């Protein structure tokens, strides 16, 4: 089940980041997260989506922005542009919490090999260095 007790997910986002097509800033979600009733409603939306195995069409709408790259001689090539996708802010929040939860459950239930270090929380470059040093000493 979805749990938004991880308010750290909301806190980490910059208040000035560009919102998606729903036009909701993170500053708004930070204020909402202080009200327990609002937080429960967000959790209920996420849980219903998970339980009925249906992602709302509102969450599937994204805003695409094409930004020209700096110092390009001509802009007649696609490589001269940088596309950015801005999903709905609520969808982004729900996906982030689900992702953290899946990663936590995968690690705690030993679904991920202990040597898998890339892209996981609590697995830094230092961990990789320690692991490689261990392998060298074994030889």
Secondary structure by P-SEA (a helix, b strand, c coil): cccccccccccccccccccccccccaaaaaaaaacaaaaaaaaaaaaaaaaaccccccccbbbbbbbbbcccccccccccbbbbbbccaaaaaaaaaaaaaaaaaaaaacccccccccccccccaaaaaaaaaaaaaac
